């Protein structure tokens, strides 16, 4: 009986040690998951910001192209008017 109680005590101590190890691992896993979620949120925010900047840049490019096309139209109108005036002169 003494032998059995020593086995039970050693088994119990081993279980307590393993439980402490598992608790530590559980804490580490939870920290890793929280860090992962933090980085996922951060990357999602950066992705949204990049998409927003891309949209703004595309709008600016479209605006510049429209201005360039208007300038070319005005330039061709001015050139026609100049040529007509030069012919009359």
Secondary structure as the mmCIF struct_conf table of DSSP 4:
data_model
#
loop_
_struct_conf.conf_type_id
_struct_conf.id
_struct_conf.beg_label_comp_id
_struct_conf.beg_label_asym_id
_struct_conf.beg_label_seq_id
_struct_conf.end_label_comp_id
_struct_conf.end_label_asym_id
_struct_conf.end_label_seq_id
HELX_RH_AL_P HELX_RH_AL_P1 UNK A 2 UNK A 88
#
